[in-house]
Amino acid sequence: MIKDIGTLYIVATPIGNLDDITKRAISILSEVDIIACEDTRHTGRLLANYGIKNKLVSFHQHNENQFAESLINLLNKNNNIALVSDAGTPLISDPGYPLVKLAHENHIKVVPVVGASAIIALLCSSGLPTNEFLFTGFLPAKSKQREEELKRICENPFTTVIYESTHRIIKSLEDMEKILGKDRIIVIGRELTKTFETIKLGKVSEILDFVQSDSNQTKGEFVIAISALEVEKTEDISEQQKQLAQLLSKELPPKKAAKITAEFLNGNSKNIYNFLIK
């Protein structure tokens, strides 16, 4: 006898504008047996806007590891479950990974119900290259760890997207100016899809001045896109230098490999470094 099991739906919800929900999301949220959400009060208000009444269970970062197994048991008893976050697409800097991982391990069907995503919303409207990008979530809360993360981001040869909160936005922009340099191009998105949405492109120093000059610009939820590191041309690097640098970079950081190659083969360490990270 084949056992009937439920389906886990990963449902995206609006990030600000309630009109951004899809018809499919409304249908799924109306029809499933259970909706797992971060905050039952928040999701309850959201569902009320669409006339949806359904069973809600709390599933958040503090209980997801313990509660995931319980939801799997319900799915195995042929209950269909929808997973939502407070806003946007679940699992993207939001709870859900342990549940989805367990679902796959238990051969439970996982279905994405696509919709709003703050990352994609900013990226496609940023004016920065979108063919290749990295999303790193929220920057660390502590300054030292935040600076270390920005040092890593600084060398990325592609667009990097991050989240930031209202109470850290100024400090993070100041750290960006310090680590990335005042002339690095970034795009800041505030309150995306909401009434006071702001999307602004400029140098780090310009964006910092813009935010500091208007207290309203420090309020809300932020997404920031950081431009790629500009890599200089490497035509003046010999094949011998390239081969040695690539060999050394297998065991050493790019900067160290470039320095040794330049010293040993009389080259330009900056150009060799740019070659290694391009």
Secondary structure as GFF3:
##gff-version 3
##sequence-region A 1 278
A	DSSP	beta_strand	7	11	.	.	.	ID=ss1
A	DSSP	three_ten_helix	18	20	.	.	.	ID=ss2
A	DSSP	alpha_helix	23	31	.	.	.	ID=ss3
A	DSSP	beta_strand	34	37	.	.	.	ID=ss4
A	DSSP	alpha_helix	40	49	.	.	.	ID=ss5
A	DSSP	beta_strand	56	58	.	.	.	ID=ss6
A	DSSP	alpha_helix	64	76	.	.	.	ID=ss7
A	DSSP	beta_strand	81	83	.	.	.	ID=ss8
A	DSSP	alpha_helix	97	105	.	.	.	ID=ss9
A	DSSP	beta_strand	109	113	.	.	.	ID=ss10
A	DSSP	alpha_helix	118	125	.	.	.	ID=ss11
A	DSSP	beta_strand	133	138	.	.	.	ID=ss12
A	DSSP	alpha_helix	143	154	.	.	.	ID=ss13
A	DSSP	beta_strand	159	164	.	.	.	ID=ss14
A	DSSP	alpha_helix	169	179	.	.	.	ID=ss15
A	DSSP	beta_strand	185	190	.	.	.	ID=ss16
A	DSSP	beta_strand	198	203	.	.	.	ID=ss17
A	DSSP	alpha_helix	204	212	.	.	.	ID=ss18
A	DSSP	three_ten_helix	215	218	.	.	.	ID=ss19
A	DSSP	beta_strand	222	226	.	.	.	ID=ss20
A	DSSP	alpha_helix	239	249	.	.	.	ID=ss21
A	DSSP	alpha_helix	254	265	.	.	.	ID=ss22
A	DSSP	alpha_helix	269	277	.	.	.	ID=ss23
###
